[in-house]
């Protein structure tokens, strides 16, 4: 009696998964002397991507399109996240690029987290999520196998709707990315809508021409209209919420004068200091960003372990208003990168400074580096004891400090009369004498 589609799928699926899992576990046993400590991560990875390969095989009509579809499914979440984030960081005040955390990557691209899990383990919540991914893929594979018609061929796909879904995903991510590229930092919704319309129409025309070798104007109009409406609705409803969002249940917080690309680990948990940071944050939300030149970063660490980060580019007047509110509790986090510098000096091979009108100093010996570190510590302590010294800093004039390690270097910029600049100046005077 011949097999049904479902029976045939089950036989092929189980045969394939067994042929992959058994050799993989034997390899772990032979190479490690025991089954890999976190072998469940390996098993999850095999099940997840083998099931995905089965799904894409039933949805496509050629090996090439099968590979293309797998790549799209694996990377599409990351593409859409990056594209939407690019739009948000361009048009929404306070949203800044802060890279991808391991937690976000774990949701968007599971293979990366599963590879790391072979050494560091995998949390139970990710196990449940990945099992959910596998179940969804398996159910879809069974459905597609049952309904598949091998005679159908829609540009490499056995299902016409799948061909449309892939093209729409590419159009959406492409239009969002182009919107962020064409846009300028603005808070005007009207400007965003105009730029989004232009970007979406351009990307839709390009994808349509690649897919059909001609422009199907009615389809192009329908696709563009739906994507534009969806994008504008998402943006309008999320803009106000994201711009005004201040988390509750804050465990720690920090506020930084971001003149270097160094994110310090200095954070405070004093309730009064956190309230002061929240007050400054509200002030920045309502600030005018015209003529913006200086950046202020605010980070909240919530009690559930999540982190919320906002960054604001403000003009000189707004910046001064913030500086006036920095008290002794906030000085340490305001100049957090200089406290990071103190730790880095212990590992430095040598240090050099470029300051004033072409003045240059190079520290080569460990004793000189240690002495400079002591001077910098004293200056930072002065600012902690007397926050009014912040009012003397000239933010228009910058100096540089280069820290050289064995295989790489770091550069710290500073402003005239800030703790690092004063430490360089004092060290130069002592060295000159």
Residue pairs with C-beta under 8 A, 6 or more apart in sequence:
3 11
5 145
5 146
5 148
6 142
6 145
6 146
8 145
9 54
9 141
9 142
9 145
12 54
13 51
13 54
13 141
16 50
16 54
17 46
17 47
17 50
20 46
20 50
21 43
21 46
24 42
24 46
25 35
25 39
25 42
28 34
28 35
28 36
28 39
28 42
29 35
36 42
36 118
37 121
38 117
38 118
38 119
38 120
38 121
38 122
40 122
40 127
41 114
41 117
41 118
41 121
41 122
42 114
42 118
44 114
44 122
44 127
44 130
44 131
44 134
45 110
45 111
45 114
45 115
47 134
48 110
48 111
48 114
48 130
48 133
48 134
48 137
49 111
51 134
51 137
51 138
51 141
52 70
52 73
52 74
52 137
53 66
53 70
54 137
54 141
55 137
55 140
55 141
55 144
56 66
56 69
56 70
56 73
57 66
58 141
58 144
58 145
58 148
58 158
59 69
59 144
59 157
59 158
59 159
59 162
60 66
60 68
60 69
60 156
60 157
60 158
61 152
61 153
61 156
61 157
61 158
62 156
64 156
65 156
65 157
68 156
69 157
69 162
69 166
72 166
72 169
72 170
74 109
74 111
75 109
76 169
76 173
77 107
77 108
77 109
78 108
78 109
79 169
79 173
80 169
80 172
80 173
80 176
81 104
81 108
82 173
82 177
83 172
83 173
83 174
83 176
83 177
83 180
84 176
84 234
85 95
85 97
86 176
86 177
86 179
86 180
86 181
87 176
87 179
87 180
87 183
87 192
87 231
87 235
88 95
88 238
88 242
89 95
89 96
89 97
89 180
90 179
90 180
90 183
90 184
90 185
91 183
91 185
91 186
91 187
91 191
91 192
91 235
91 239
92 187
92 238
92 239
92 242
92 243
93 187
93 243
93 285
93 289
93 312
94 242
94 243
94 284
94 285
94 310
94 311
94 312
95 242
95 310
95 311
96 297
96 309
96 310
96 311
98 309
100 108
101 307
102 113
102 116
105 112
105 113
106 112
106 113
106 126
107 129
110 126
110 130
110 133
113 122
113 126
114 122
114 130
117 126
144 158
144 159
148 158
148 159
149 158
150 158
152 158
152 159
152 160
154 160
154 162
154 163
155 163
155 211
156 163
157 163
157 166
163 211
167 207
167 208
167 211
168 223
168 227
170 207
171 200
171 203
171 204
171 207
171 223
171 227
172 227
172 231
174 203
174 206
174 207
175 196
175 199
175 200
175 202
175 203
175 204
175 227
175 231
176 199
176 231
178 199
178 202
178 203
179 192
179 195
179 196
179 199
179 200
179 231
182 195
182 198
182 199
183 191
183 192
183 195
184 191
185 289
185 313
186 192
187 289
189 235
189 236
189 239
192 232
192 235
193 228
193 232
196 228
196 231
196 232
196 235
197 224
197 228
200 224
200 227
200 228
200 231
201 220
201 224
204 220
204 223
204 224
204 227
205 215
205 220
208 214
208 215
208 216
208 219
208 220
208 223
209 215
243 285
244 285
245 308
246 278
246 281
246 282
246 300
247 300
247 302
247 308
249 302
249 303
249 304
250 274
250 278
250 300
250 301
250 302
250 303
251 269
251 301
251 302
251 303
252 267
252 268
252 269
252 274
252 300
252 301
253 267
253 268
253 269
253 273
253 274
253 277
253 278
253 298
253 299
253 300
253 301
253 333
254 264
254 266
254 267
254 268
254 277
254 297
254 298
254 299
254 333
254 336
255 277
255 280
255 296
255 297
255 298
255 299
255 326
255 330
255 333
255 334
256 263
256 264
256 296
256 297
256 298
256 299
256 333
256 334
256 336
256 337
257 294
257 296
257 334
257 335
258 295
258 296
258 297
258 311
259 294
259 295
259 337
259 398
259 413
259 414
259 415
260 337
260 411
260 412
260 413
262 337
262 340
262 410
262 412
264 333
264 336
264 337
264 339
264 340
265 336
265 340
266 332
266 333
266 336
266 339
266 340
267 299
267 301
267 333
268 274
268 329
268 330
268 332
268 333
270 329
272 329
273 327
273 329
273 330
276 325
276 327
276 329
276 330
277 298
277 330
279 325
280 298
280 322
280 325
281 298
281 310
283 321
283 322
283 325
284 296
284 298
284 310
284 312
284 314
284 318
284 322
287 312
287 314
287 318
288 315
288 318
289 312
289 313
289 314
289 315
290 315
291 315
291 316
292 313
292 314
292 315
293 313
293 314
293 315
293 316
294 313
294 314
294 315
294 316
294 319
294 395
295 311
295 312
295 313
295 314
296 311
296 312
296 314
296 319
296 322
297 309
297 310
297 311
297 312
298 309
298 310
298 311
298 312
299 307
299 308
299 309
299 310
300 307
300 308
300 309
301 307
302 308
314 322
316 395
319 395
323 390
323 391
323 393
324 391
326 334
326 387
326 390
327 387
328 384
328 385
328 387
330 387
331 383
331 384
331 387
331 390
332 339
332 380
332 384
334 390
335 380
335 383
335 418
335 419
337 412
338 376
338 380
338 412
338 414
338 419
338 420
339 380
341 376
341 401
341 403
341 412
341 420
342 373
342 376
342 377
342 380
344 403
344 410
345 351
345 369
345 370
345 372
345 373
345 376
345 403
346 373
347 405
348 369
348 403
348 404
348 405
349 404
349 405
349 406
350 362
350 363
350 364
350 369
350 404
351 362
351 363
351 368
351 369
351 372
351 401
351 402
351 403
351 404
352 360
352 361
352 362
352 363
352 401
352 402
352 404
353 359
353 360
353 361
353 362
353 399
353 400
353 401
353 402
353 424
353 427
353 428
354 360
354 399
354 400
354 402
355 399
355 400
355 421
355 424
355 425
355 428
356 399
359 428
361 424
361 427
361 428
361 431
363 369
363 372
371 427
372 423
372 427
375 423
375 426
375 427
375 430
376 419
376 420
376 423
378 423
379 419
379 420
379 422
379 423
379 426
380 419
382 389
382 419
383 389
383 390
383 419
389 417
392 417
393 415
393 416
393 417
393 418
394 415
394 416
394 417
395 415
396 415
396 416
397 415
397 416
398 413
398 414
398 415
398 416
399 413
399 414
399 415
399 416
399 420
399 421
399 424
400 411
400 412
400 413
400 414
401 411
401 412
401 413
401 414
401 420
401 424
402 409
402 410
402 411
402 412
403 409
403 410
403 411
403 412
412 420
414 420
414 421
414 424
415 421
